[in-house]
Amino acid sequence: MLAPAVSLVAETASRIRENVARVMVGKDETITMMLVAVLAEGHVLLEDVPGLGKTTLAKALARSLGLSFRRIQFTPDLLPSDVTGISYFNQKSQEFQFRPGPIFTNVLLADEINRATPRTQSALLEAMEERQVTVDGETYPLPRPFFVLATENPVELEGTFPLPEAQLDRFLMRLNLGYPTRDEERLIARRFQCASPLDALEAVVCAEELANLAAACREAFVSEVVEGYLVDLVRASRELAEVTLGASPRATIALLRAGQILAVLSGRDFVLPDDVKRLAAPILAHRLVIAAQGYLQGRSSLELVAGLLDQVPAPVEDEGKG
């Protein structure tokens, strides 16, 4: 019998997904993964071509969760202070005061993050990991929850600065939206014909309820067998001949926590190997640094993760508490 908390989380998550789906057509899996990331207090790198609804998805999710939302358009001339805020001298009070930047929000859309210089990109590092910002020696806590959704256009390479491995590792997941099917695209056109459905979107939960949902997900049971399976997957990524750098222990923690949340969203209070498999590509692929041999063979990180899932045997016994 499911615990009441698990049933409540699964039911609430279903209502959140349905709410976001009123705006986003045919992106149920992406919405689910985004919700997993929010409940894990992780961050998402959304890599896709322009015009597929990345900004709309971020706004719809923020509104459905009752969270504040800010957007920053990253450009080569963007300064770190444009993100974090500045200390300025107030002549009236004759003292320095801090003016918070747009990073002081619940959901931050870092649009085209790879267009900013490494110096500005690094301004996000402390905020993403420590949930705080330090300006002129003073530390300011960020609102909770704090969720960064960064976007990249994988096609355009001119005038961009690829994210370093250390920053990529701070993203819980990397997701892709992909083009809609013909029927989905017709439905999108129909929905947006008169007005944006985003304008009428209302909150399903508030920030306090969201924190309670996240706490309930941590109670999901992870058996030793499933724990060993996800650890073996991460360790096997470091032994691939096609990579120079495999997934870090941060990826192990990410798989474990995300697996708990995905299990609860699926209406279970225990994690299955299938949960780990479903999360492997979004969590592991962007953490693999492909070697020259891999590039010559035309191997992508997604293909390498798919190979890992074939290579590492998954447990076949019942993974429930019993």
C-alpha angles and dihedrals in degrees: 000000000000120000113249090242092057092050091048093051093047092049094046092046090052091054091048092051092048090050094052090044088063085073104025114058121209096353100111095133093049091048090051092050091048090052090049089053093049093050090048090049088236131138131242132218109205110199117189145109121283123276100035096111105264093142092043091052092051092049093046092050093047092049093047091052094045092241132143116254133205131174129208121192104213114218134165092259095051112120127212089245089058086064105035102029134244142260112235135180112251106210092196095056094028093227140097117266132188120238108199118229127223090275088080095090140091098247118030120189108204097194116206091351092181091066092070123083119261089253091060093040089056090057086076095053099080092041094051095047105031101026090230141094127221118205123172091346094308120114121215122189118230123231116270127267097038118185128176119203108187122187131206132186104221093195102059114069103161114100093009133123113211114229112254120242092253091059095042089055090060092064112089092207144008114212137182127208100198128194118302123244119257093261092046091050091052089051090050091052091048094050094049096040097100105015142342112275086214090075092064096043115123132196119268096190138006130235093264093051089048090057090052091050091051091050091051091053091059089066093068111120119245113193122216089247094056091042090053091048095055092044090051090051093054094045092048089057089065093056098054113122090217096061134068093195128029132194118303129229085264085069090054091054090045092053091048097048095040090048090056092051095045090050092053092045086054090054098257132117094208134058122245128202086246089063089056092047092050091052098041099089098044092046104035108031099072091048094062117094107206117222125223089263091057093049091050089052090049092238118162125206090246090056090049092053090048087053091051091054089054093044101048111064114234121222112260100192124096107281098199124116091269 
